[in-house]
Amino acid sequence: MTAVIDRCKRAGVLVTALLFATAQSAAADGLRAGQWKTVQSPEINGVAGPTQQNTRCLTPDAVADLDKTFGPISRTTNSTCERTEHEVSPQRLKWRLQCTGQIDMDVAGEFTFDSPEHYYANITARSFMQGRLMQDVRTSIDGERIGECQ
């Protein structure tokens, strides 16, 4: 009888360990819907700008499509934009958008979703006019889920 109890205990520990391992690997996949606080720290032409803090509600649809939620949006006048780099997984989104026209722009973003309740990102945006660098902006973003949407 003792041997049977010992086997059951070992099996229980094994099942618990497997469930824990599964939960650990799932924890790095995507984000949870809810209210998110973001802190943006910009650097403009090498000079640190003021840190900004915002909140945003991410719906289940928004977290289901991280590419759409955190991908670049091109709203330019007199320019043509092309996505030149694009990688997406539940843990990471990396993209690059290059625009040519009256003002040439090179915008790149890399988002790392390190847990269902946290992500960080770096976005760089460089603009050129007639081949000369006009502005170089680098922004780091730290996002943290703070609860349910309000």
C-alpha positions in Angstrom: 0.0 0.0 0.0 2.8 2.4 0.9 4.4 1.7 -2.6 1.2 2.7 -4.3 0.9 5.9 -2.3 4.5 6.7 -3.1 3.9 6.2 -6.8 0.8 8.4 -6.7 2.7 11.1 -5.0 5.5 10.9 -7.6 2.9 11.0 -10.4 1.2 14.0 -8.7 4.6 15.8 -8.5 5.3 14.9 -12.1 1.9 16.2 -13.3 2.3 19.4 -11.2 5.8 19.9 -12.7 4.5 19.4 -16.3 1.6 21.8 -15.7 4.0 24.4 -14.2 6.3 24.0 -17.2 3.4 24.5 -19.6 2.2 27.6 -17.7 5.8 29.0 -17.8 6.1 28.6 -21.6 2.6 30.0 -22.1 3.4 33.0 -20.0 5.7 34.3 -22.6 3.1 34.1 -25.4 1.3 37.3 -26.2 -0.4 39.8 -23.8 -3.5 39.7 -21.6 -6.3 42.0 -22.5 -6.9 44.8 -20.0 -5.8 48.3 -18.9 -2.1 49.0 -19.7 0.2 51.7 -18.5 3.0 52.8 -20.8 6.0 54.9 -20.1 7.7 56.5 -23.1 11.2 57.8 -22.9 12.2 59.7 -26.0 15.6 60.9 -27.1 15.5 63.6 -29.9 18.8 64.2 -31.8 20.7 62.8 -28.8 18.9 64.9 -26.2 16.6 63.2 -23.7 13.1 64.4 -23.9 10.4 64.4 -21.2 9.1 61.0 -20.1 5.4 60.5 -20.9 3.0 58.2 -19.2 -0.3 57.0 -20.7 -2.9 54.3 -20.1 -4.6 52.3 -22.8 -7.3 49.6 -22.9 -6.2 46.6 -24.9 -9.2 44.6 -25.9 -9.1 40.8 -26.6 -9.1 41.6 -30.3 -6.1 44.0 -29.9 -4.0 41.4 -28.0 -5.0 38.7 -30.5 -3.4 40.7 -33.3 -0.2 42.2 -31.9 1.0 43.0 -35.4 -2.0 45.2 -36.1 -2.0 46.8 -32.6 1.7 47.6 -32.4 2.6 47.8 -36.1 3.5 51.0 -38.0 0.7 53.2 -39.3 1.6 55.2 -42.4 -0.3 58.5 -42.7 2.0 60.5 -45.0 1.3 63.2 -47.6 3.5 63.4 -50.7 5.4 60.2 -49.7 5.3 56.6 -50.5 6.0 54.1 -47.7 7.0 50.5 -47.9 7.4 47.9 -45.1 11.0 46.6 -45.6 11.2 44.4 -42.6 8.6 42.4 -40.7 8.9 39.6 -38.1 6.1 38.6 -35.8 5.7 35.9 -33.1 3.8 35.8 -29.8 7.0 37.0 -28.0 8.3 39.6 -30.5 7.3 42.0 -33.2 9.9 43.7 -35.3 9.2 46.0 -38.3 10.7 48.7 -40.4 9.0 51.2 -42.6 10.8 53.3 -45.2 9.1 56.3 -46.8 10.3 58.4 -49.7 9.0 61.6 -51.1 9.1 65.2 -49.9 10.4 64.0 -46.6 12.2 60.6 -46.5 11.7 58.6 -43.3 13.1 55.4 -41.8 11.1 54.1 -38.9 11.8 50.8 -37.1 10.3 49.2 -34.1 11.1 46.2 -32.0 8.6 45.0 -29.3 9.4 42.2 -26.8 6.4 40.6 -25.0 8.3 39.1 -22.1 5.2 38.1 -20.1 1.4 38.3 -20.5 1.5 41.5 -18.3 4.6 43.3 -19.6 6.4 44.4 -22.7 9.1 46.7 -23.7 9.9 48.3 -27.1 12.4 50.5 -28.9 11.3 52.7 -31.8 13.6 54.8 -34.0 12.4 57.4 -36.5 14.8 59.2 -38.7 13.7 61.9 -41.2 15.7 63.3 -44.1 15.1 66.2 -46.5 17.2 66.3 -49.6 19.5 63.7 -48.2 20.2 65.6 -45.0 19.2 64.2 -41.6 16.6 66.4 -40.1 15.6 64.5 -37.0 16.6 61.4 -35.2 14.2 60.2 -32.5 14.6 57.1 -30.4 11.9 56.1 -28.0 11.9 53.4 -25.4 8.6 52.1 -24.2 7.8 50.1 -21.1 4.3 48.6 -20.9 2.6 47.0 -17.9 -0.9 45.6 -17.4 -2.5 47.4 -14.4 -5.9 45.7 -14.3 -9.2 45.4 -16.2 -10.3 48.0 -18.7 -12.4 50.8 -17.2 
